[in-house]
Amino acid sequence: MATNRSRRLRKKLCVDEFQELGFEVSLTYRDGLEAKAVDAFLEAFLNEAIEINGLGYIGGEDYGFVCLASRGSVNEEQRGKVEAWLKGRNELSEFNVSPLMDVWYPENEINAKA
């Protein structure tokens, strides 16, 4: 694809100055945790860590992707808040929060302007 794109096309493709960032989350629950406890954890996660910070979560109970609820990029502060919330939970035996990455083209590097 051509690299000399119009502003309109760059915006439509979410590239260059329109790059959008998010991060991956993987969750491992404690052994023996009941399904109701997992459901309650996910409900709390969505309400207390995701929605309150203006974020959206796409995924399931053990893996997902976090992005901004509206058009734009997640920042390090929002990512840190989600990570801090997860650290305080006893339902998890471990979790992983990835560094910020391009939402649309994960293989691309993050632009300095994003």
C-alpha positions as CSV (number, residue, x, y, z in Angstrom):
1,M,0.0,0.0,0.0
2,A,1.2,3.5,-0.7
3,T,2.8,5.4,2.1
4,N,2.0,8.9,0.7
5,R,-1.7,8.9,1.9
6,S,-4.1,11.8,2.2
7,R,-5.2,12.9,5.7
8,R,-8.6,11.5,5.1
9,L,-7.3,8.1,4.2
10,R,-4.8,8.1,7.2
11,K,-7.8,8.8,9.5
12,K,-9.9,6.1,7.9
13,L,-7.1,3.5,8.2
14,C,-6.2,4.6,11.7
15,V,-2.5,5.1,10.9
16,D,0.2,7.7,11.5
17,E,-1.2,10.5,13.6
18,F,-4.6,8.6,13.9
19,Q,-3.0,5.4,15.4
20,E,-5.1,4.1,18.3
21,L,-3.5,2.2,21.2
22,G,-4.8,-0.4,23.6
23,F,-3.5,-3.4,25.5
24,E,-4.1,-7.1,26.1
25,V,-5.1,-8.7,29.4
26,S,-4.8,-12.3,30.2
27,L,-6.2,-13.7,33.5
28,T,-5.6,-16.9,35.4
29,Y,-8.0,-17.7,38.2
30,R,-7.2,-19.5,41.4
31,D,-7.8,-23.2,41.4
32,G,-11.2,-24.2,42.5
33,L,-12.8,-20.8,41.9
34,E,-16.5,-21.3,41.3
35,A,-18.2,-20.0,38.1
36,K,-20.3,-17.6,40.2
37,A,-17.2,-16.0,41.6
38,V,-15.7,-15.7,38.1
39,D,-18.9,-14.0,36.9
40,A,-18.8,-11.6,39.9
41,F,-15.2,-10.8,39.2
42,L,-15.9,-10.0,35.6
43,E,-18.8,-7.8,36.5
44,A,-16.6,-5.9,39.0
45,F,-13.8,-5.7,36.5
46,L,-16.0,-4.2,33.8
47,N,-17.6,-1.7,36.2
48,E,-14.7,-0.8,38.5
49,A,-11.7,-1.0,36.2
50,I,-12.9,-0.6,32.6
51,E,-16.0,1.5,32.3
52,I,-15.1,4.0,35.1
53,N,-11.8,4.8,33.2
54,G,-13.6,5.3,29.9
55,L,-12.4,2.1,28.4
56,G,-14.0,-0.9,26.5
57,Y,-13.2,-4.6,26.9
58,I,-13.4,-7.1,24.1
59,G,-12.9,-10.7,25.0
60,G,-13.8,-13.4,27.4
61,E,-13.2,-14.5,31.0
62,D,-9.6,-15.3,30.6
63,Y,-8.3,-13.1,27.8
64,G,-9.3,-9.8,26.2
65,F,-8.2,-6.5,24.7
66,V,-8.8,-3.1,26.3
67,C,-9.2,-0.1,24.2
68,L,-10.8,3.4,24.5
69,A,-14.6,3.3,24.6
70,S,-14.7,6.1,22.1
71,R,-12.3,6.8,19.2
72,G,-8.7,7.4,20.4
73,S,-6.0,5.8,22.4
74,V,-5.6,4.4,25.9
75,N,-2.8,6.2,27.8
76,E,-0.3,4.7,30.3
77,E,-2.2,6.2,33.2
78,Q,-5.4,4.3,32.2
79,R,-3.4,1.1,31.6
80,G,-1.8,1.5,35.1
81,K,-5.2,1.9,36.8
82,V,-6.4,-1.4,35.3
83,E,-3.2,-3.1,36.3
84,A,-3.4,-1.7,39.8
85,W,-7.0,-2.9,40.1
86,L,-6.1,-6.4,39.0
87,K,-3.2,-6.5,41.6
88,G,-5.7,-6.0,44.4
89,R,-7.9,-9.0,43.5
90,N,-7.6,-12.4,45.2
91,E,-9.6,-14.3,42.6
92,L,-6.6,-14.4,40.3
93,S,-3.5,-16.6,40.7
94,E,-1.8,-14.5,38.0
95,F,-2.5,-12.0,35.3
96,N,-0.6,-10.2,32.5
97,V,-1.2,-6.7,31.1
98,S,0.7,-6.1,27.9
99,P,2.4,-2.9,27.0
100,L,0.4,-0.4,24.8
101,M,0.1,-1.6,21.3
102,D,-1.6,-0.6,18.0
103,V,-5.3,-1.6,18.2
104,W,-5.8,-2.0,14.4
105,Y,-2.3,-3.2,13.4
106,P,-0.7,-5.0,16.4
107,E,2.5,-5.8,14.4
108,N,3.2,-2.0,13.8
109,E,5.3,0.0,16.2
110,I,3.8,2.8,18.3
111,N,4.2,6.2,16.8
112,A,5.7,8.9,18.9
113,K,2.6,11.1,18.3
114,A,0.1,8.4,19.4
